[in-house]
Amino acid sequence: MIFSSGRVALYVSKRIDRTTWTIDGGEDWAAVTFGKGDDVLTVISIYSELHNRNWKTPLKELTDKPPLRGRTVIVGDFNAYYPMWDRDRRQLPEVEYVLRLVIGWNLELLILWGEITRRLKRGDRDSTIDLAWTSRNLSATYNGPDDLPGSDYAV
């Protein structure tokens, strides 16, 4: 089963009973919630576009939502620089939305500080713009980058 909205997609194995999960989403974000009641895990994938210094992100919409119940994983292309994860200590003013979400939802960064998640070829600097966040009550492991083959994240 695939749920796609804008430029993100989440794939759920056919082996997982369709009655045990629900979907949600908006422009450039998609979410799948597994489980029922208080024992739930929600996985959110986002894409934030940075083009000609204009940052278009679903984070603006998500920061207005209350924290989710249960456990949460948020992964995606944030296209946001901040010294907390960027080894070059770059910072975009728009990162405020990332920080508001992280603080409001009590999330922690899963990737290691300065871990390169995007390699550039034309002499530009490599960067850490693909991020993974988890709720603090979730045990998760970051497996990457090993030259970034395929997906960077495993939770």
C-alpha positions as CSV (number, residue, x, y, z in Angstrom):
1,M,0.0,0.0,0.0
2,I,1.4,3.4,-0.9
3,F,0.3,6.8,0.4
4,S,1.6,9.7,-1.4
5,S,1.0,13.4,-1.1
6,G,3.0,15.9,-3.2
7,R,6.6,14.8,-3.3
8,V,6.7,12.2,-0.5
9,A,5.5,8.6,-0.3
10,L,5.3,6.0,2.4
11,Y,5.2,2.3,1.6
12,V,3.6,-0.2,3.9
13,S,4.1,-3.9,3.4
14,K,1.1,-5.9,2.3
15,R,1.9,-8.3,5.2
16,I,0.8,-5.7,7.7
17,D,-3.0,-6.0,8.2
18,R,-4.7,-2.9,6.7
19,T,-7.0,-2.6,9.7
20,T,-4.1,-2.0,12.0
21,W,-2.9,1.3,10.5
22,T,-4.3,4.7,9.3
23,I,-3.0,7.4,6.9
24,D,-2.9,11.2,7.0
25,G,-1.1,13.8,5.0
26,G,-1.0,17.1,3.3
27,E,1.1,18.9,0.7
28,D,4.6,17.4,0.8
29,W,4.0,15.3,3.9
30,A,2.5,11.9,4.6
31,A,2.0,9.9,7.8
32,V,1.1,6.4,8.7
33,T,0.0,5.5,12.2
34,F,0.4,1.9,13.3
35,G,-1.6,0.5,16.3
36,K,-4.5,1.6,18.4
37,G,-5.1,3.5,21.6
38,D,-2.1,4.8,23.4
39,D,0.3,2.1,21.9
40,V,0.8,3.7,18.5
41,L,3.7,4.6,16.3
42,T,3.4,7.3,13.7
43,V,5.9,7.7,10.9
44,I,5.9,11.0,9.0
45,S,7.8,11.7,5.9
46,I,8.3,15.3,4.8
47,Y,9.8,17.3,1.9
48,S,10.9,20.9,2.3
49,E,11.8,22.6,-0.9
50,L,14.5,25.2,-0.9
51,H,14.6,27.0,-4.3
52,N,16.2,30.4,-5.0
53,R,16.3,31.1,-1.3
54,N,12.6,30.4,-0.9
55,W,11.8,27.6,1.6
56,K,8.5,25.8,1.1
57,T,7.8,23.4,3.9
58,P,5.0,21.4,5.4
59,L,6.6,22.0,8.8
60,K,4.7,25.3,9.1
61,E,1.5,23.2,9.0
62,L,2.8,20.5,11.4
63,T,4.0,22.9,14.0
64,D,0.4,24.1,14.5
65,K,-0.7,20.5,15.3
66,P,-0.5,19.3,18.9
67,P,2.1,16.6,19.7
68,L,1.0,13.1,18.6
69,R,0.2,10.5,21.2
70,G,2.4,7.4,21.3
71,R,5.7,7.3,19.5
72,T,6.7,9.4,16.5
73,V,9.3,9.2,13.8
74,I,9.8,12.2,11.4
75,V,12.2,11.7,8.5
76,G,12.7,13.6,5.3
77,D,14.5,16.2,3.2
78,F,14.3,19.2,5.5
79,N,16.6,21.4,3.4
80,A,17.4,23.3,6.6
81,Y,20.8,24.2,8.0
82,Y,21.4,24.6,11.7
83,P,24.5,24.2,13.9
84,M,22.8,21.5,15.9
85,W,23.4,19.1,13.0
86,D,25.4,21.0,10.3
87,R,29.2,20.6,10.6
88,D,29.8,23.9,8.9
89,R,27.5,25.6,11.5
90,R,25.3,27.2,8.8
91,Q,21.9,28.4,9.8
92,L,18.8,29.4,7.8
93,P,16.3,31.7,9.5
94,E,13.5,29.3,8.4
95,V,14.9,26.6,10.7
96,E,12.7,28.1,13.4
97,Y,9.9,25.8,12.2
98,V,12.1,22.7,12.7
99,L,13.0,23.8,16.2
100,R,9.4,24.7,17.1
101,L,8.3,21.2,16.1
102,V,11.2,19.5,17.8
103,I,10.6,21.3,21.1
104,G,6.8,21.2,20.9
105,W,6.7,17.5,20.2
106,N,9.7,16.6,22.4
107,L,11.8,15.0,19.6
108,E,15.4,14.1,19.5
109,L,17.7,14.0,16.5
110,L,18.5,10.4,15.4
111,I,21.4,11.2,13.1
112,L,24.9,12.0,14.4
113,W,26.1,15.6,14.4
114,G,27.6,16.6,11.1
115,E,26.7,13.3,9.4
116,I,26.6,14.0,5.7
117,T,23.2,13.1,4.3
118,R,23.6,14.8,0.9
119,R,26.8,14.7,-1.2
120,L,27.3,17.3,-3.9
121,K,29.4,16.8,-7.0
122,R,30.1,20.2,-8.4
123,G,32.5,21.6,-5.8
124,D,29.7,22.6,-3.4
125,R,29.8,21.6,0.2
126,D,28.3,18.3,1.3
127,S,25.5,18.9,3.8
128,T,23.2,17.5,6.5
129,I,19.8,18.3,5.3
130,D,18.1,14.9,5.3
131,L,17.1,14.5,9.0
132,A,15.5,11.9,11.2
133,W,13.8,12.8,14.5
134,T,12.2,10.4,17.0
135,S,10.1,10.9,20.2
136,R,12.3,10.3,23.2
137,N,10.3,7.2,24.3
138,L,11.3,5.4,21.1
139,S,14.4,3.2,20.8
140,A,15.7,3.7,17.3
141,T,19.0,3.3,15.4
142,Y,20.5,5.4,12.6
143,N,22.2,3.2,9.9
144,G,24.1,5.4,7.5
145,P,25.5,6.8,5.4
146,D,28.0,4.2,3.9
147,D,28.2,6.5,0.8
148,L,24.4,6.9,1.0
149,P,23.2,3.8,-0.9
150,G,19.4,3.8,-0.9
151,S,17.6,4.9,2.3
152,D,19.6,6.6,5.0
153,Y,17.3,5.6,7.9
154,A,16.3,2.4,9.7
155,V,14.1,2.7,12.8
